[in-house]
Amino acid sequence: MSRFLVAASFLTFASVAQAANWLPSSPLIQIGDDIDIFFDSTAALEVTDNLFSGSAKKAATDWTVTPGLSLEYGKDSAFSVNLSAKRTYIYFNQSEFSNLQDSRDALTAAIRFADGGPLSLSLDSSYRVTARNDDLIQQGVSGATLGATLVRQASYSHAFKANYKLTEKMRAGLGYANSYNQYINPTAQVDAASGVTIYNTNSLSVLNTKSMPFDLDYQAFEKLSFGVALVHDVTDYSAAPYFHSANVARPALTHQQMQKDFAGLTMKGQLTESGKLNGVIKAGYSRYNYDGGAYTNDPSYSVSLSHALTERISQSLTLSRDITASSTNGQSLTQSYIYGLSFSAAEDLSFNLSATKSDALSDAVKVNTMVYNLGADYKYTAHISFQAGYNFTDSKTPSAPASSYNSNTFTLSAAFRY
């Protein structure tokens, strides 16, 4: 708690100092004309009535402090690099959750090359530690199995993309991406049904996905293009940490590998002459199989639309349907519908509202989820901003009521970038 108070005091001092012009203009450190280093930090208070995303609710209040540094090289130049390193410290005000107090790292790197020629390159890499259950429950993992614990994961993602302008109107893109996760610090607990001690990761599998996307776009009009998209994915499954009890070995995984191919058409750009409606649309078919077996086909699409109602009000609609590998050693077919509304009340004050409906079918387990978000963002100075948010999640599993849950979460935060 003391660290949060120090950080909060610093943010308060920084706001006063900024108002009094005591702080010089950012960045924190500038090396030559090309390298800027920023101090990038946040402090937040979160109150939730369902910490573990379980049917039996456990209310909790936590404080988080996230110091970090960001480096920018070659901004607005042909070759640019952005690096970010942050560590979040979590503190709970209830002693019963003291074992959940920890630190979580987040590292990102983005490299861009675009000199105005036909070839442009991008490389993105990230590492992030999380501790949450709702994403696993939506993949069909039993909430009763997870119990009153938080599943910690370290997630890695690396992606490379090369775009080449073949003609004035035609562009081709080829990429490679690898994403994978690890379950860290598993928690031992007693299974309520059998009385046997297990880990909260006993029923989970680790996913390692390699993806090769290819796309070809034709600029049919000044602000509208059409194209073709092809994607080949291979996901390898491996066992998550497993608690061996009474000399009982973990059961063998049902599947070792899942392969998926997608082929579809795309449309991107301005959809109306006024320019108020824009969209990115991809629609086609996916097919997948396990361990070289027979393929199963299914329609797949993603539609993202944005519409400017007025100069201050805009709305968006996102529709998607896709098959992905799941942490239950199978696949998850997910359909989602997201509506968003944003209002810019003033130059430094904005509000946003969103509603998400998600239906996920994972190995015959169906999970229906509704998520509502309401938020506000106030930019106090060029360096300091404040945020407030409310989230309501209602997740239902008809075949396993013990995994159904709902939660209310309130968040207040302050961000400082200098």
N, C-alpha and C positions, 0 to 999 in steps of 0.2 A: 504494500500500500504506500509506503514511503516513497518508492520510486515514482509512483503515479503522481503524488503530491508535488514532487520536484518537477516533473514534466509539466504538470498543470500550471505551477507557479511560473515556469519558464515561458509557457505560452502566453500567460497573462502579462508578464513583463515585456515580452516581445511585442504584444499589441500596443502597450503604452509607449514603448520605445519607438515603434514605427510611427505612432501618431505624433510623437515629439520630434520625429526625424533624427533619432539617435542612431538608427541603423543605416549604414550605407546601402546603396543598391546592391541586390544580389547579382551574381552568385557568391557563395561563401568563399570559393577559391577560383581564380581565373589564371590559367597558364597559357600565355601567348594569346593568339586570337582565336584559337580553335578549341580549347579545352575548358569547359565549365564544370565545376563540382558544386553540388547543392546539398545542403542538409535538409533531408526530407523526413518528417516525423508526424505521427498522429497520437492522440490520446482519446480513449473512448470509454463510455459507460454503457453496459448492456444489461437489460433486465428481461428475463424470460420465465415463463411459467412451465416450460417443458424442456429442460436441458438435454435429456437423453433421447428425445423424439420417441417416447414410449407411451403406451396407453395409460400407465400409472405415472402421473405427472410429478416432476421434481422441479420446483422453482429455484432459480439461482440468479445472483447478481454478480457480475464480474467487471473488473477494470482491465483495460489493456493499454499498454504503452509500447509504441513502435518507433524506435529511432532508426534512421536509415540514411544512406548516402546515395546520390545519383550522379553519374558522370555523363556528360554530353560532349562528344567530339565531332567537329565538322558539321555543325548545324547549318542547314540550307546549302550544303556543298555536295559534290558528286559522291563522296564517300563519307558516311556518317556512322557513328557508334554511340549507342546508349546502353549504359550499365546501371543496374540498381541492386543494392544490397540492404535488406531490412531484417530486423529481428523483433518479433512481437512477444512481450512478456504478459502473461495472463495471471491475474490475481482474483480469487473469489473471496467474498466477504463472509461466507459460511465456512466454519471449520470442517464440516463434513466433506467439503470438496477440496480440502487442502492438497490432497494427493493429485488433483488435476491441474494444479498450478505448474506451469512449465513455460518454455520458450519455443517459438516456432519461427523458422527461417524462411525467407522468400528472396530468391535471387533471380534476376532476369538479365538477358543480354539481347540486343537487337543491332544488327549490322546491315547497312544498306549501301548499294552501289548503283548509281544511275547518273551517268555523265551526259545524258541527252542523246546517246547513240541508240542503236537498236537493241542492245543487251542491257538488262537490269537484273540485279541479284539481291536476294534477301536471305538472312540467316537469323533465326530466333531460337533462343534457348531459355529454359526456366526450370527452377527447382522450388518446390513449395511444400511445407509441412502443414497438415490440417488435422483437426480432431473433431469429427462430426459423424452422425449416424444417418441423417435424413437421406443422403444420397444413396446409401447402401440399402435402406428400407425400400426406396423407390425402384431398386433393382431386384426386389423380391426377397431380400434377406429378412429373416424373421426378427421382429423387434424383441420378441421374448428371448431369442438366442443371444442378441447383443446385450440385453439386460441393462442395468444401471451403470453403464460404462461408456466411454467415448473411444471410438476406434481411430487411432492415430495412423496417418498415412504420409509417406514422403513420395510426392509425385514429380516425375521428370518429363520434360517435353523438349524435343529438338526438331526443328523444321528448316529445310532449305528449299528455296524456290528460285528458278531462273525463268525470266520472261524474255522472249525475242520477238521483235517487230519484223515480221516477214515482208510486209508491204505497208503502204500508208494506211491501209484499212484492216489488215489482218495481223493478229498477234497469237503466238503460241507460248504456253507455259508448261514447265515440267518441274516436279518437286519430289522431295523425299522427306518423310517425317517419322519419328520414332517417339512413342510415349509409353511410359511404364511406371509402375508404382511399387512401393514396398510398405508392408505393415510393420510398424515399429512399436516397441514397448507394449506388447500384448498384455492384457489384464486377465489374471486368473479369477474364475468365479465358479460357483457351484450351480450346475444345471438344475432348475427347479423341478423338472420332470423326473430325472433319473437319480439326482443326488450326487452325480459324478462331477469332479472338478474339471473344468475345461478352460480354454482361452476364449476371449470374445472374438477371436479370428478363426476358430475351429472350422466354421462352415464356409470360409471365404477362400478364393483363389486369386493369385496375382496375375495381372494382365500385362503383356508386353506386345504392343501393337506397332507394326511397321506399315507405312502407307506410301503409295506412289500415285500422286494425282497428275493427270494431264488434261489440259484444256486448250481449246482453239476458239478464238473470238473473231468475229467479223463486225466491223463498225459500219452497220448499214445506214445509219443516220448520224447527224452531228453529235447527238447525245444519247444514242441508243444502239446497243450492240447485241448480236445473237451469237450463240456458240454451241460447242459440244464439250461435255465433261466426262472423263473416264477416271475411275479410281480403283486401285487394287490394294486390298488390306489383308494382312496376315497377323493374327493374334495368337500368341503362345500362352497357354495356361500353365501355372505352376502352383504348388501348394503354399498357402499362407502359413505363418507360424502355428504349430499344432501342439496342444498340451497332451502328452502321452500319460495316460492314467491306467494303472493296473495292467501294465504291459500290453495295452491295446494300441495298435498302430493306426495311423490315419488311413481311412479307406482310400483306395486308388481313385484318382480323378477319372470321371467319366469321359471327358474330352481332353485331348492334349493340344489341339490346334483348331482354330476357326479361320476359314478363308472367305473373303467377301469381295465381290466385284460390283461396281456401279457404273451404269452408262445412262447418260441423259442429255437433255438440251438445256441451254441457259439463255436468259435475257437480262440485260443490265442497263440501267440508266434512267433517263427522264421519260416517264410514261404519258405525260400530257404536255400539250403545247405551252401551257402557262408555266410549267416547271415546278408546280406545287406538289405533284405526285411523282415519287421516284421509287424504283424497286430493283431488287435482285432476286431473280427467280431461277430455280433449278429443279427439273422434274425428270424422272426416268424410272429405271428398275434396278433393284439390287438382287443379287443371288448369293447364297452362302452355303457352306457345307462344313462338316466336322471331319477332321482326320482323313481327308481325301475321299469322303463318301459322296452320296448323291446330293445334288444342289437343290435348294429350295428358293423359289423366286417370290419377290414381293415388291409392290410399288414403293418408291421413295421420292420425297420431294422436300424442298425448303423454299418458302416464299417470304420475303421481307419487304414490306411496303412502308414508306414514310410520306406523310401528307402535312403540308403547312396550311393550317386553317386560317390563321392570321399572322401578323408579324410577331406576335407574342405566344401564340398557341400552336402546338404541333401534335400530331398523333402518329402512332405506328402500329402495324399489325404484322405478326410473324407466325407462320404456320409451318409445321415440319412433321415429317414421318421418316423414321430411319431405324435400321437394325444395327445394333452394336453388341460386342462381346460384353458379358456381365460378370460380376464378381461371384456369381453362383455357379461358375463353371459351365455356363450356357450362353444364351443370347437374350437380348432385351429388345422388344419392338416397342418403340415409343412414339406416340403422337402428342404434339403439344400445340397450344394456341395461346399466343401472348398479345395482349392489347396494352398499349402504353399511351399516356397523355402527359404532356409537359407544358408548363406555363411559366413564362419569363415575366415575373411581376415587375422587375426593375433590372437595371444593368447588373446589379450585384446580388439579386435575389431570385431564386427559381424554385418551382415546386414540380413534383412528378408523381404520377399514379400509374400503377400497372396491375393487371390481373392475368394470371397464368393458369391454364387448365392442361394437365398432363395425364395421359393414360399410358401406363407401361405394362406390358405383358412379358414376364420373364419365366420361362419354363412352366407354363400353365398357372402361374401366380400373377393375378392382375392387381395393379395398384393404381387407384384414381386419386389425383392430387390437385387441390386448388390452392393457389398462393396469391395473396394480395399484398402489395407494397405501397406505402405512402411515404414520401420523403420531401425534405426541403434542404436547400443549400444556400448559405449566405456567405458571400465573399467580403470579408471585413476590410482587408487590405490586399495589396498585390502578393503578400506573403502568407496571410492567415485567412482561413475559411472555417466555417462551422456547419455541421450537418446534423439533421435530426431525421429519424426514420421509424416506421412501424411496419411489422411484418406479421401477417396471419397465415398460417399453413394448416390445411386440413387434408390429411392423407388417409384414405380408406382402403383396406384390403378385405374384400368380401369373403374370401375363402379362409382368412385367418384374422378374425376380429382382434386378437391379441396384438397384432402388428399395426392396427389402426391407431392414429393419434392426431391431435391438433395442438397448435402452439401459438402463443402470442409473444412477440419480442419487440422491445423498445430500445432504440439506440440513440445516444447523443455522442457526438465526436467533434474534435477540433483538429485541423491539419495545419502544419507550419512548414513552408518550403522557403529556404533562403540560400 
